[in-house]
Amino acid sequence: MRTTVDIPDSKYRQLKSKAASEGTTVKALVLKGVEVVLTQRSPAPRKPLKLPLVKSSRPGSIDLDNERIYDLIFS
């Protein structure tokens, strides 16, 4: 299939130079780039972060230190 891609002049000059130094064509390098993008694995979707709830009779006034937080999370 034929398509038109707008590449900035400076990038095209770099691409053309790289193709020449590798003894290949601009088309081959572009297709190689397309293959790389299409074969990349997309990052795994992030799971929502579930924060622990700390019960308090007076919300916002609980006194916690790191050790207590660790106990609440991992117990």
C-alpha distance (Angstrom), angle and dihedral (degrees) to the residues before:
residue distance angle dihedral
M1 . . .
R2 3.76 . .
T3 3.77 121.9 .
T4 3.78 139.8 164.1
V5 3.78 121.1 -122.5
D6 3.79 123.1 -174.4
I7 3.80 109.3 -138.4
P8 3.80 119.8 179.1
D9 3.82 111.9 -108.8
S10 3.80 94.7 -115.9
K11 3.83 92.2 51.3
Y12 3.79 91.8 46.2
R13 3.81 91.0 52.4
Q14 3.82 89.6 51.4
L15 3.80 90.8 47.3
K16 3.80 92.7 48.7
S17 3.79 91.5 47.7
K18 3.81 92.0 49.6
A19 3.81 91.0 48.9
A20 3.80 90.9 51.5
S21 3.81 93.1 47.6
E22 3.82 90.3 50.3
G23 3.81 92.9 45.1
T24 3.79 93.1 -119.3
T25 3.80 138.3 103.6
V26 3.78 133.8 -94.1
K27 3.80 87.4 -118.1
A28 3.81 91.5 56.4
L29 3.81 92.0 50.0
V30 3.80 92.1 48.1
L31 3.82 90.9 49.9
K32 3.80 89.4 47.9
G33 3.82 89.1 53.7
V34 3.80 91.2 48.8
E35 3.82 90.1 51.7
V36 3.80 91.2 51.0
V37 3.79 91.8 51.8
L38 3.80 93.6 45.8
T39 3.81 94.8 48.5
Q40 3.80 96.6 46.1
R41 3.75 114.0 110.6
S42 3.75 112.3 -121.1
P43 3.79 114.1 -125.8
A44 3.78 115.5 -94.4
P45 3.78 112.4 -97.7
R46 3.76 111.9 -99.7
K47 3.75 118.0 -112.8
P48 3.78 115.1 -129.4
L49 3.76 112.8 -96.7
K50 3.78 112.0 -113.6
L51 3.77 112.6 -153.9
P52 3.79 121.4 -158.3
L53 3.79 117.8 -111.1
V54 3.77 115.6 -130.9
K55 3.80 112.8 -155.0
S56 3.77 117.6 -136.5
S57 3.77 134.2 170.5
R58 3.82 87.4 -142.3
P59 3.83 109.0 35.5
G60 3.77 113.7 -141.1
S61 3.78 93.6 22.8
I62 3.81 102.7 79.4
D63 3.79 114.7 123.3
L64 3.81 110.8 -138.3
D65 3.76 132.9 171.8
N66 3.81 126.7 -168.0
E67 3.79 93.7 -95.5
R68 3.83 92.5 53.1
I69 3.81 91.3 47.0
Y70 3.81 90.2 51.2
D71 3.82 90.3 50.2
L72 3.81 91.7 50.1
I73 3.79 93.5 49.3
F74 3.81 99.8 42.4
S75 3.79 102.6 34.6
